């Protein structure tokens, strides 16, 4: 009897490969569908929407640029270009964030708050159409659990961002 090579690649089974392809199709198509809806209905990209939404949910509607880059999993350069576009549109301002150690921060303007609030209903309708209502409560909860597990394994520093209220309470 020969022992398996401990360094051998544990290839996916046929069924696992089918599921992996479905996961990759989800990861590749969902952002494009959501991006198209936001561009069509609100004139902004999915990335810009998430920057505005993150600021709207931040204390004082402001966040250090480095924190926004980490939360959005983008490079500082990509975030800076997006914030420049949002700044040119009057939706955010940049300034120093003394509370964050003299780092540069982005702050939502009243026009930015109005823009994200106007875009949110259409975005939520699309999210419901292509994910939430389609899956139903149990499958959507399972998808959320799976997403949290993958984020915890892949990018542990973001785990708190996607944690459930129970996770944050230590339950």
Residue frames relative to the residue before (quaternion, step in Angstrom):
aa qw qx qy qz dx dy dz
X 1.0000 0.0000 0.0000 0.0000 0.00 0.00 0.00
X 0.2234 -0.7864 0.5614 0.1288 3.61 -0.75 1.01
X 0.4203 -0.6872 0.5327 0.2595 3.51 -1.13 0.69
X 0.5219 -0.6200 0.4830 0.3315 3.53 -1.15 0.67
X 0.5311 -0.6140 0.4817 0.3300 3.55 -1.11 0.72
X 0.3992 -0.7436 0.4767 0.2461 3.64 -0.56 1.11
X 0.6845 0.4663 -0.2921 0.4783 3.61 1.18 -0.38
X 0.4456 0.7087 -0.4480 0.3139 3.59 1.28 -0.04
X 0.5090 -0.6412 0.4876 0.3034 3.55 -1.14 0.70
X 0.3007 -0.7491 0.5569 0.1955 3.60 -0.77 0.97
X 0.2230 -0.8241 0.5086 0.1116 3.58 0.19 1.30
X 0.5466 -0.6032 0.4731 0.3369 3.54 -1.22 0.54
X 0.4719 -0.6292 0.5302 0.3169 3.53 -1.15 0.65
X 0.7031 -0.4481 0.3322 0.4410 3.57 -1.25 0.17
X 0.6737 0.4851 -0.2876 0.4777 3.57 0.93 -0.90
X 0.6447 0.5111 -0.3202 0.4696 3.60 0.98 -0.80
X 0.6380 0.5245 -0.3242 0.4613 3.57 1.01 -0.78
X 0.6281 0.5199 -0.3299 0.4758 3.61 0.99 -0.76
X 0.6750 0.4786 -0.2952 0.4776 3.60 0.92 -0.90
X 0.6344 0.5271 -0.3334 0.4567 3.59 1.00 -0.78
X 0.6369 0.5169 -0.3290 0.4679 3.59 0.99 -0.80
X 0.6394 0.5152 -0.3257 0.4687 3.59 1.03 -0.74
X 0.6322 0.5163 -0.3284 0.4752 3.58 1.00 -0.80
X 0.6712 0.4892 -0.3049 0.4660 3.60 0.88 -0.88
X 0.6205 0.5223 -0.3474 0.4707 3.60 1.01 -0.71
X 0.6293 0.5256 -0.3220 0.4734 3.60 1.01 -0.79
X 0.6911 0.4901 -0.2777 0.4530 3.56 0.80 -1.05
X 0.7171 0.4496 -0.2552 0.4674 3.59 1.00 -0.76
X 0.7587 0.4091 -0.2295 0.4520 3.62 0.92 -0.78
X 0.6161 0.5842 -0.3697 0.3774 3.62 0.93 -0.74
X 0.6667 0.4784 -0.3399 0.4594 3.65 0.77 -0.79
X 0.6476 0.5252 -0.3285 0.4436 3.61 0.97 -0.77
X 0.6441 0.5137 -0.3172 0.4698 3.60 1.01 -0.81
X 0.6879 0.4726 -0.2815 0.4734 3.58 0.90 -0.92
X 0.6215 0.5387 -0.3292 0.4639 3.57 1.07 -0.76
X 0.6560 0.5179 -0.3116 0.4519 3.59 0.92 -0.90
X 0.6470 0.5159 -0.3230 0.4592 3.60 0.96 -0.85
X 0.6846 0.4814 -0.2952 0.4608 3.59 0.86 -0.91
X 0.6365 0.5166 -0.3331 0.4658 3.60 0.96 -0.78
X 0.6760 0.5046 -0.2874 0.4536 3.56 0.90 -0.97
X 0.7981 0.3556 -0.1630 0.4584 3.57 0.75 -1.07
X 0.8247 0.2316 -0.0851 0.5088 3.60 1.04 -0.70
X 0.4379 -0.7314 0.4382 0.2851 3.59 1.24 -0.07
X 0.6635 0.4399 -0.3381 0.5020 3.57 1.11 0.57
X 0.5196 -0.6283 0.4774 0.3276 3.53 -1.24 0.42
X 0.6582 -0.4806 0.3985 0.4206 3.55 -1.32 0.25
X 0.6366 0.5271 -0.3275 0.4579 3.59 0.98 -0.80
X 0.6623 0.4928 -0.3064 0.4740 3.60 0.90 -0.90
X 0.6228 0.5379 -0.3344 0.4594 3.58 0.99 -0.82
X 0.6916 0.4765 -0.2897 0.4591 3.58 0.87 -0.92
X 0.5941 0.5321 -0.3673 0.4785 3.60 1.10 -0.56
X 0.6767 0.4793 -0.2953 0.4745 3.60 0.86 -0.94
X 0.6547 0.5087 -0.3159 0.4612 3.60 0.95 -0.86
X 0.6397 0.5200 -0.3290 0.4606 3.60 0.97 -0.83
X 0.6580 0.4923 -0.3118 0.4769 3.58 0.97 -0.81
X 0.6515 0.5253 -0.3255 0.4400 3.59 0.97 -0.81
X 0.7095 0.4347 -0.2457 0.4972 3.59 1.18 -0.57
X 0.5697 0.6026 -0.3738 0.4155 3.60 1.28 -0.14
X 0.6079 -0.5317 0.4254 0.4084 3.57 -1.18 0.48
X 0.8464 0.0652 -0.1013 0.5187 3.57 -0.91 0.99
X 0.4745 -0.7008 0.4154 0.3334 3.59 1.28 0.43
X 0.5959 0.5206 -0.3472 0.5033 3.54 1.08 0.84
X 0.0615 0.7869 -0.6128 0.0399 3.56 -1.12 0.69
X 0.5453 -0.5910 0.4696 0.3645 3.58 -1.11 0.61
X 0.5805 -0.6081 0.4188 0.3432 3.56 -1.02 0.83
X 0.6452 0.5228 -0.3372 0.4435 3.61 0.94 -0.78
X 0.6381 0.5086 -0.3263 0.4772 3.61 1.06 -0.68
X 0.6425 0.5145 -0.3210 0.4685 3.59 0.99 -0.81
X 0.6376 0.5190 -0.3317 0.4627 3.60 0.98 -0.79
X 0.6595 0.4979 -0.3104 0.4699 3.59 0.93 -0.88
X 0.6786 0.4997 -0.2976 0.4485 3.60 0.85 -0.95
X 0.7373 0.4029 -0.2285 0.4918 3.58 0.99 -0.78
X 0.3641 -0.7491 0.4763 0.2818 3.59 1.31 -0.01
X 0.4946 0.6282 -0.4522 0.3952 3.54 0.94 0.88
X 0.5684 -0.5498 0.4671 0.3955 3.50 -1.28 0.24
X 0.6149 -0.5319 0.4130 0.4103 3.58 -1.17 0.44
X 0.6280 0.5479 -0.3371 0.4379 3.60 1.05 -0.74
X 0.6635 0.4946 -0.3116 0.4669 3.61 0.87 -0.93
X 0.6548 0.4996 -0.3148 0.4718 3.58 0.94 -0.86
X 0.6470 0.5317 -0.3259 0.4388 3.58 0.89 -0.88
X 0.6485 0.5029 -0.3180 0.4748 3.60 0.98 -0.81
X 0.6557 0.4999 -0.3146 0.4703 3.60 0.94 -0.85
X 0.6658 0.4893 -0.3080 0.4717 3.59 0.90 -0.87
X 0.6026 0.5446 -0.3615 0.4578 3.61 1.06 -0.64
X 0.6492 0.4982 -0.3168 0.4795 3.60 0.97 -0.83
X 0.6689 0.4909 -0.2956 0.4735 3.59 0.95 -0.89
X 0.6220 0.5340 -0.3240 0.4722 3.57 1.12 -0.72
X 0.6501 0.5176 -0.3046 0.4654 3.58 0.96 -0.92
X 0.6890 0.4583 -0.2664 0.4943 3.58 1.13 -0.66
X 0.5040 -0.6778 0.4067 0.3480 3.60 1.28 -0.03
X 0.4956 0.6900 -0.4066 0.3361 3.59 1.23 0.35
X 0.7740 0.0977 -0.0750 0.6211 3.59 1.23 -0.42
X 0.1887 -0.7191 0.6461 0.1725 3.50 -1.38 0.23
X 0.2851 -0.7234 0.5954 0.2021 3.54 -1.25 0.42
X 0.1390 0.7722 -0.6131 0.0916 3.51 -1.18 0.65
X 0.6188 -0.5170 0.4054 0.4306 3.52 -1.27 -0.09
X 0.2540 -0.7502 0.5996 0.1148 3.50 -1.12 0.82
X 0.2534 -0.8134 0.5071 0.1304 3.57 0.09 1.31
X 0.6447 0.5331 -0.3225 0.4429 3.60 0.99 -0.81
X 0.7250 0.3954 -0.2320 0.5140 3.59 1.16 -0.47
X 0.6487 -0.5663 0.3190 0.3959 3.57 1.08 0.63
X 0.6805 -0.5285 0.2768 0.4255 3.57 0.89 0.98
X 0.3902 0.6956 -0.5104 0.3213 3.60 1.11 0.53
X 0.5365 -0.5878 0.4878 0.3587 3.54 -1.30 0.31
X 0.1079 -0.7925 0.5983 0.0479 3.55 -0.98 0.86
X 0.3203 -0.6796 0.6161 0.2365 3.51 -1.37 0.27
X 0.0985 -0.7910 0.6031 0.0302 3.55 -0.99 0.85
X 0.4493 -0.6824 0.5158 0.2579 3.54 -0.97 0.93
X 0.2989 -0.7294 0.5848 0.1912 3.58 -0.98 0.84
X 0.6637 -0.4652 0.3671 0.4564 3.61 -1.20 0.15
X 0.6345 0.5131 -0.3325 0.4728 3.61 1.05 -0.71
X 0.6326 0.5298 -0.3233 0.4632 3.59 1.08 -0.71
X 0.6308 0.5122 -0.3267 0.4827 3.56 1.02 -0.83
X 0.6575 0.5055 -0.3146 0.4618 3.60 0.89 -0.88
X 0.6605 0.5211 -0.3081 0.4442 3.58 0.97 -0.85
X 0.6859 0.4566 -0.2966 0.4829 3.60 0.87 -0.88
X 0.6361 0.5147 -0.3343 0.4677 3.61 1.04 -0.68
X 0.6530 0.4991 -0.3139 0.4753 3.60 1.06 -0.70
X 0.6910 0.4817 -0.2748 0.4637 3.60 1.05 -0.77
X 0.5749 0.6591 -0.3661 0.3178 3.58 1.07 -0.75
X 0.6702 0.5055 -0.3512 0.4147 3.68 0.72 -0.81
X 0.6718 0.4815 -0.3030 0.4743 3.62 0.92 -0.82
X 0.6333 0.5257 -0.3244 0.4662 3.55 1.03 -0.80
X 0.6661 0.4930 -0.3039 0.4700 3.59 0.89 -0.90
X 0.6188 0.5336 -0.3491 0.4588 3.61 1.00 -0.74
X 0.6741 0.4842 -0.2986 0.4711 3.59 0.95 -0.86
X 0.6259 0.5231 -0.3326 0.4733 3.60 1.00 -0.79
X 0.6503 0.5003 -0.3123 0.4789 3.59 0.98 -0.81
X 0.6662 0.5303 -0.3060 0.4259 3.57 0.91 -0.96
X 0.8076 0.3251 -0.1583 0.4658 3.58 0.75 -1.01
X 0.7882 0.2551 -0.1586 0.5372 3.62 1.20 -0.22
X 0.7824 0.4168 -0.2390 0.3962 3.57 0.18 -1.32
X 0.7519 0.3811 -0.2259 0.4881 3.59 0.61 -1.09
X 0.5973 0.5756 -0.3465 0.4380 3.56 1.12 -0.66
X 0.7427 0.4191 -0.2235 0.4720 3.59 0.89 -0.95
X 0.3475 -0.7165 0.5289 0.2934 3.58 1.00 -0.73
X 0.7286 -0.4920 0.2647 0.3963 3.57 -1.24 0.43
X 0.7166 0.4615 -0.2906 0.4348 3.62 0.75 -0.94
X 0.6950 0.4578 -0.2907 0.4721 3.57 0.85 -0.90
X 0.6265 0.5179 -0.3473 0.4677 3.60 1.06 -0.66
X 0.6345 0.5108 -0.3303 0.4769 3.62 0.98 -0.78
X 0.6453 0.5118 -0.3210 0.4675 3.60 0.99 -0.80
X 0.6300 0.5187 -0.3300 0.4745 3.58 1.03 -0.77
X 0.6402 0.5184 -0.3179 0.4694 3.59 0.98 -0.81
X 0.6439 0.5093 -0.3160 0.4756 3.59 0.96 -0.86
X 0.6560 0.5062 -0.3088 0.4670 3.57 0.95 -0.89
X 0.6404 0.5299 -0.3204 0.4545 3.57 0.97 -0.84
X 0.6576 0.5016 -0.3112 0.4681 3.58 0.93 -0.87
X 0.6482 0.5172 -0.3224 0.4566 3.61 0.96 -0.81
X 0.6658 0.4927 -0.3066 0.4690 3.60 0.92 -0.88
X 0.6496 0.5016 -0.3258 0.4693 3.60 0.91 -0.84
X 0.6307 0.5368 -0.3357 0.4487 3.61 0.95 -0.82
X 0.7026 0.4534 -0.2663 0.4794 3.60 0.94 -0.86
X 0.7448 0.4403 -0.2258 0.4476 3.57 0.91 -0.93
X 0.8013 0.0292 0.0443 0.5959 3.59 0.91 -0.94
X 0.1733 -0.8542 0.4779 0.1093 3.60 0.47 1.18
X 0.6347 0.5488 -0.3473 0.4188 3.61 1.03 -0.66
X 0.6673 0.4684 -0.3085 0.4901 3.60 1.23 -0.24
X 0.4192 0.7428 -0.4513 0.2623 3.59 1.25 -0.21
X 0.6451 0.5307 -0.3310 0.4389 3.61 0.97 -0.76
X 0.6085 0.5717 -0.3494 0.4252 3.59 1.11 -0.64
X 0.7805 0.3132 -0.1591 0.5172 3.58 1.01 -0.81
X 0.3982 0.7282 -0.4720 0.2973 3.59 1.26 0.17
X 0.4785 -0.6301 0.5221 0.3184 3.56 -1.18 0.56
X 0.6620 -0.4777 0.3804 0.4346 3.58 -1.26 0.25
X 0.6299 0.5311 -0.3317 0.4596 3.61 1.04 -0.76
X 0.6316 0.5260 -0.3289 0.4650 3.60 1.01 -0.83
X 0.6861 0.4859 -0.2886 0.4582 3.58 0.90 -0.95
X 0.6747 0.4799 -0.2927 0.4782 3.60 1.12 -0.62
X 0.5097 -0.6705 0.4064 0.3542 3.57 1.28 -0.12
X 0.3910 0.7352 -0.4688 0.2947 3.58 1.22 0.38
